[in-house]
Each structure stands twice: as structure tokens, then as C-alpha cells.
Amino acid sequence: MATDYDAPRRGAEDEDAESIEEVKAAAATKKSQSPEVDEDETLVAETFELPGADLSHESLDITVIPQQPDEFVCSSCFLVHHHAAAVQPGATVCRDCA
């Protein structure tokens, strides 16, 4: 698409005046074309249930393993990584964060 950069430009005041009129006209036609629906979004969200989403009968059992001597905590993402994932030996930043 060719653009003529030498063509006179319209001022910001002209654009604002026309755009306000256009917005008002578009809003008036939009209201006349579509009916207004006043629906509470929170009510709709409360009545909608996903299949299998009820996990209240499940119990969560996790065994926490302390940090091992060959692991380190990244000082950027705070995840525990194996020492091979360090940028340099002895560094506290993992390769993903570096």
C-alpha cells in the first residue's frame, strides 16, 4: 500500500471533533440495533460448574524432602536445582535465570 507523505495532514482538533461525532453516531445506532442485557456476572459464575471440579473429598498428602547437599536455591527464581544447573560452579543462579 502506497502512502503519500507529502499530503497535507489533518490537525488533532479536526480529528477529535470528527471522532466524537462519529462515536456518538455509532453509539446511537448500536443501542438501537442490540437489546441491552443486564446480567450479573458473579451470579453466572456461581451457577456454572466444571465437570470434575469438585475436589472436596480428596486429601492432599505430600512428603517434603529437605534440600540435599548437591542442590542449591536459585537467588533469582527461588527454586531448588541440582548443582549441575548452576551457571558456574558455586554460583547461586540457575541457567534458566542467567
C-alpha positions as CSV (number, residue, x, y, z in Angstrom):
1,M,0.0,0.0,0.0
2,A,1.5,3.3,-1.1
3,T,1.5,6.2,1.3
4,D,1.8,9.8,0.2
5,Y,3.9,11.5,2.9
6,D,3.6,14.9,1.1
7,A,-0.2,15.1,1.5
8,P,-1.4,17.7,4.0
9,R,-2.2,16.3,7.4
10,R,-5.3,17.0,9.4
11,G,-4.9,18.6,12.8
12,A,-5.6,16.9,16.1
13,E,-8.6,19.2,16.7
14,D,-10.2,18.2,13.4
15,E,-9.7,14.5,14.2
16,D,-11.1,14.9,17.8
17,A,-14.2,16.8,16.5
18,E,-15.0,14.3,13.9
19,S,-14.2,11.3,16.0
20,I,-16.6,12.5,18.8
21,E,-19.4,12.9,16.3
22,E,-18.7,9.5,14.8
23,V,-18.6,7.9,18.3
24,K,-21.9,9.4,19.2
25,A,-23.5,8.3,16.0
26,A,-22.1,4.8,16.3
27,A,-23.3,4.5,19.9
28,A,-26.8,5.6,18.9
29,T,-27.0,3.0,16.1
30,K,-25.5,0.3,18.3
31,K,-28.1,0.9,21.0
32,S,-31.0,0.8,18.5
33,Q,-29.7,-2.4,17.0
34,S,-29.0,-4.6,20.1
35,P,-31.1,-5.0,23.2
36,E,-29.5,-4.3,26.5
37,V,-28.9,-7.3,28.7
38,D,-28.3,-6.5,32.4
39,E,-26.8,-9.7,33.8
40,D,-24.8,-10.1,36.9
41,E,-21.5,-11.8,36.1
42,T,-20.9,-13.1,39.5
43,L,-24.3,-14.9,39.5
44,V,-23.5,-16.6,36.2
45,A,-20.0,-17.6,37.5
46,E,-21.5,-19.1,40.7
47,T,-24.0,-21.3,38.8
48,F,-21.5,-22.6,36.3
49,E,-19.7,-25.8,37.4
50,L,-16.9,-27.5,35.6
51,P,-17.1,-31.3,35.3
52,G,-14.8,-33.0,37.8
53,A,-14.0,-29.7,39.6
54,D,-15.3,-30.7,43.0
55,L,-12.2,-32.0,44.8
56,S,-13.5,-31.5,48.3
57,H,-13.4,-35.3,49.0
58,E,-9.7,-35.5,48.1
59,S,-7.0,-35.3,50.7
60,L,-3.5,-33.9,49.8
61,D,-0.6,-35.8,51.3
62,I,2.9,-34.5,50.4
63,T,6.2,-35.6,51.7
64,V,8.6,-32.7,52.0
65,I,12.2,-33.6,51.3
66,P,14.8,-31.2,52.7
67,Q,17.4,-29.6,50.4
68,Q,20.1,-32.1,49.6
69,P,23.8,-31.3,49.8
70,D,24.2,-31.4,45.9
71,E,21.4,-28.9,45.4
72,F,21.1,-25.1,45.6
73,V,18.4,-22.5,45.8
74,C,18.5,-20.1,42.8
75,S,18.7,-16.5,44.1
76,S,16.5,-15.3,41.2
77,C,13.6,-17.8,40.9
78,F,14.0,-19.3,44.3
79,L,13.7,-22.9,43.0
80,V,15.8,-25.7,44.2
81,H,18.1,-27.1,41.5
82,H,20.8,-29.7,41.2
83,H,24.3,-28.2,41.3
84,A,24.7,-29.1,37.6
85,A,22.0,-26.5,36.7
86,A,24.2,-23.6,38.1
87,V,25.7,-21.1,35.7
88,Q,29.2,-21.6,37.3
89,P,30.3,-24.0,40.0
90,G,29.4,-22.4,43.3
91,A,27.1,-19.8,41.7
92,T,23.6,-19.2,43.2
93,V,21.9,-18.5,39.9
94,C,20.5,-21.3,37.6
95,R,21.0,-21.4,33.9
96,D,17.3,-20.6,33.2
97,C,17.6,-17.2,35.0
98,A,21.0,-16.3,33.7
